[in-house]
Amino acid sequence: QLPDSSFIYDTSIFALSGADSYYDNQTVQVVGEAIGDAVNVDWDGSHKWVTLFERDANTGNTATISVYMTSETAARIDTFGAYGKTGTTLQVRGTFHLACPEHEGMSDLHASNVTVVQKGSEHPDEFNAQAFVPGAVCLAAGLLILFVFYRLRERRR
């Protein structure tokens, strides 16, 4: 599903993280990577908090927003972003609250429609033996210096 700005305000997570009252209670649509974990909101587990993440390719700056969604919707997320993982990219449409009265004044997005844009992936680190060479050289040099120091000290006795 592509953004359709005829009925909503298509924006970025950066814009919402620094939002003013203009965005408050507006229907917005954002795209971001799901990171961390889905956190239960209530005891029955019917709703979850999901954090969406966005990185600016030009500056490297990052921004996040908390999204309030149903557990069934959160179950569509196959991977949450973490070290060695890229999280599922979601397109979320919903109502943005600058200071949500339901959630103790927290700035959040109440999702009404969530679409998976791209599935997450894992990319584990590959073992690189050459990365250990400088450490091994330093360790060998330290042991050699320790041995020389020990021998010089024993000769003085």
C-alpha positions as CSV (number, residue, x, y, z in Angstrom):
1,Q,0.0,0.0,0.0
2,L,1.4,3.4,-1.0
3,P,0.8,6.6,0.9
4,D,-2.4,8.4,-0.1
5,S,-2.2,11.9,1.2
6,S,-5.7,12.9,0.1
7,F,-7.1,12.1,3.5
8,I,-4.1,12.0,5.9
9,Y,-1.0,13.9,6.5
10,D,2.0,11.8,5.3
11,T,4.9,12.7,7.5
12,S,8.1,11.3,9.0
13,I,9.0,10.1,12.5
14,F,11.5,13.0,12.7
15,A,8.7,15.5,12.2
16,L,6.6,13.8,14.9
17,S,9.5,13.6,17.4
18,G,9.8,17.3,17.3
19,A,6.1,18.0,16.8
20,D,4.2,21.0,18.0
21,S,0.4,21.4,18.5
22,Y,-0.2,21.4,14.8
23,Y,0.2,17.6,14.6
24,D,-1.8,17.0,17.8
25,N,-4.9,14.7,17.2
26,Q,-4.2,14.6,13.5
27,T,-4.4,11.5,11.3
28,V,-0.8,10.9,10.1
29,Q,1.0,8.1,8.3
30,V,4.7,7.2,8.9
31,V,7.1,4.5,7.8
32,G,9.7,3.1,10.1
33,E,11.5,0.0,11.3
34,A,10.2,-1.9,14.3
35,I,12.9,-2.1,17.0
36,G,13.2,-3.5,20.5
37,D,10.3,-5.7,21.5
38,A,6.5,-5.5,21.6
39,V,5.5,-4.5,25.1
40,N,2.1,-5.5,26.6
41,V,0.0,-2.5,27.5
42,D,-2.6,-4.2,29.7
43,W,-3.0,-7.4,31.6
44,D,-5.2,-9.2,29.0
45,G,-2.6,-8.6,26.2
46,S,-5.0,-7.1,23.7
47,H,-2.8,-4.1,22.9
48,K,1.0,-3.6,22.6
49,W,3.5,-0.8,22.3
50,V,5.9,-1.0,19.4
51,T,8.7,1.4,18.8
52,L,9.2,2.7,15.2
53,F,12.7,3.9,14.3
54,E,13.9,6.1,11.5
55,R,17.5,7.1,10.4
56,D,18.2,10.1,8.3
57,A,20.5,8.9,5.5
58,N,22.2,12.3,5.1
59,T,22.9,13.3,8.7
60,G,22.8,9.9,10.5
61,N,20.4,11.3,13.0
62,T,17.7,9.0,14.4
63,A,14.2,9.4,15.8
64,T,11.7,7.0,17.4
65,I,8.0,7.0,18.2
66,S,5.9,4.7,20.3
67,V,2.9,3.2,18.5
68,Y,-0.1,1.8,20.3
69,M,-1.6,-1.1,18.3
70,T,-3.6,-4.3,18.8
71,S,-1.8,-7.6,19.6
72,E,-3.0,-9.1,16.3
73,T,-1.5,-6.2,14.4
74,A,1.8,-6.5,16.3
75,A,1.9,-10.2,15.5
76,R,2.6,-9.3,11.8
77,I,6.1,-8.2,12.8
78,D,8.5,-11.0,12.1
79,T,11.7,-9.4,13.3
80,F,12.5,-6.5,15.6
81,G,15.6,-4.5,14.9
82,A,18.6,-5.0,17.2
83,Y,22.3,-5.7,16.8
84,G,22.7,-8.0,13.8
85,K,19.0,-7.6,12.8
86,T,17.0,-5.3,10.6
87,G,13.5,-5.0,11.9
88,T,10.3,-5.2,9.9
89,T,9.5,-2.0,8.1
90,L,5.9,-0.8,8.8
91,Q,3.7,1.8,7.4
92,V,1.4,3.0,10.2
93,R,-1.6,5.2,9.9
94,G,-3.3,6.6,13.0
95,T,-3.9,9.5,15.3
96,F,-0.9,11.3,16.7
97,H,-1.2,12.5,20.3
98,L,1.3,15.1,21.5
99,A,0.3,14.4,25.1
100,C,-2.0,11.4,25.1
101,P,-4.6,11.6,27.8
102,E,-5.0,7.8,27.9
103,H,-1.3,7.2,28.4
104,E,-0.2,9.6,31.1
105,G,0.7,12.4,28.7
106,M,3.1,10.4,26.6
107,S,3.6,11.4,23.0
108,D,2.4,8.5,20.9
109,L,0.6,7.3,17.7
110,H,-2.6,5.2,18.0
111,A,-2.5,2.9,15.0
112,S,-5.7,2.4,13.0
113,N,-4.0,0.7,10.0
114,V,-0.6,-1.1,9.9
115,T,0.9,-2.5,6.7
116,V,4.1,-4.5,6.4
117,V,6.3,-2.7,3.8
118,Q,9.3,-5.0,4.1
119,K,10.1,-8.1,6.2
120,G,12.9,-8.0,8.6
121,S,16.2,-9.8,8.2
122,E,19.1,-11.1,10.2
123,H,22.7,-10.5,9.3
124,P,25.0,-12.1,11.8
125,D,28.7,-11.0,12.1
126,E,31.1,-13.2,10.2
127,F,34.2,-14.4,12.0
128,N,37.3,-12.5,10.8
129,A,40.5,-14.0,12.1
130,Q,42.5,-11.0,10.8
131,A,40.8,-8.8,13.4
132,F,42.6,-10.7,16.1
133,V,46.1,-10.2,14.7
134,P,46.7,-6.8,16.4
135,G,45.5,-8.1,19.8
136,A,47.7,-11.2,19.5
137,V,50.7,-9.1,18.6
138,C,50.2,-6.8,21.6
139,L,49.7,-9.8,23.9
140,A,52.9,-11.4,22.6
141,A,54.8,-8.1,23.0
142,G,53.5,-7.8,26.5
143,L,54.5,-11.3,27.5
144,L,58.0,-10.8,26.0
145,I,58.4,-7.6,28.0
146,L,57.2,-9.3,31.1
147,F,59.7,-12.2,30.5
148,V,62.6,-9.7,29.9
149,F,61.7,-7.7,33.1
150,Y,61.6,-11.0,35.1
151,R,65.0,-12.1,33.8
152,L,66.6,-8.7,34.6
153,R,65.2,-8.7,38.1
154,E,66.4,-12.3,38.7
155,R,70.0,-11.3,37.6
156,R,70.1,-8.5,40.2
157,R,69.5,-10.9,43.1
